[in-house]
Amino acid sequence: MVNGDVFRWRRMWPALAAWFGLEWEGYRDAPRPLEQQMRGAEDVWARIVAEHGLAEPDLARVASWWHTDADLGRPIEVVADMSKSRLAGFTGYRRTRDCFTGLFDRYRAEHIIP
């Protein structure tokens, strides 16, 4: 999926971290796959769910770490081109950052995330 804008993840991550009120850590020496980092986080999620009254106690239904790693764990930077789609009549545009924050707003309203 491409929204029609051009962005770099290295600039997107600090913006998304700021939206959540978190400090962005950045890249450190080697990839850190989420599937490994989040292994065993179910108890932590259960505490967050209880503390914030969230709707989904099953962390596996909230996030798919392997899928996120597959999308974001590429060793090269990916740039998407909408030229062919625009020539075919798909001229819509959405700012990717706004798509993320809009989704996060919806998840908060639906008590999926704190």
N, C-alpha and C positions, 0 to 999 in steps of 0.2 A: 504494500500500500504506500502510495506517495501522495502527500497533501498538496503538492505544487510549489512548495517553498524549498529553499536550500538551507540546510542547517548542518552544524557539526556537533557530534555528540560531546566533544570536549567542552563546548560552550553550553550545551543543553543541560548537562549534569549539574553544574553549579546553579543554574536557574531553577531546576526542579528541586534541588536540595533547599534553596532559599524559600521556595513556596511552602515546603514542609517545616520551615524554621530550623533546618539542620545545617551543620557545617559540612561543606563538601570536602571530601578527603582526597580525591584524585587518584591517579594511577601511581602504583608503587611497585616498581621492579618487574612484576610478572602478573599475568591475568589471575584473577581470584574468582573462579566460577561460583555463582550463587548456589548451585546445587550442593556444593561442598560446604559453603559458608552457612547455609540455612539448615543443614542436616541437624536434626534434634531440636529445632526451634519451636516445636509444637507446644511445649509447656510455656514458653515465653509468650507465644500467641494467645494461649488460653488465659494468661494473666491480663494481657492487653484487652482481650474481649470482655473479661469480667470488669475490668477497671472502667472501660468506656461504654459498656452496654452495646457492644457490636452485634450484628445480626448473624455472622457466620463463624462458628467456633472451629471449623475444619480448615486449617491452614492450606491444605492441598486443594481446596475449592477456591481459595482466594488467589493463589499464585502458582504458576508452573515454572519452577526454577530451571529445569532442563530446557524448556522452550525459550525462556528469556536468555539463557546462556547461548543457545543456538542462534538467536537473532542478534545478540549484541557481542558475542564472543569472537567475532571475526578478526583475523590478524591484520586486515587491511581496512582502510576507511572506505565506506561505501557512499557513492554519490549517485543519486537517482536522477534520471532525465525524463521530463514529462513532454518532450517535444512531439513524439509520435502520438501520444494521447491527445494533446492539444490539437494537432492536425486532424484527428478523428472526431473533434467536437467536444472533448472533455476539457472545458476551459475553467472549471471551478478551481478555487484556491482556498486553502485553509492553513493558517499558521500552526505549525506542529506544536509549538509551545502552548498555544491556546487549546489545542486538542487535548494535550495531556492535562493541563490544569482544569479544563472543563470536566474531563472525566473524573479527576480527583475530587472536584466539587460535588459531582453526582454521587460518587462513592461515599463521601462524607455524609451527604444528605440521606443516603440509604443505609447508613450505619455499617458500611463494609470496612471502612478504615476510620481511625480516630481523627 
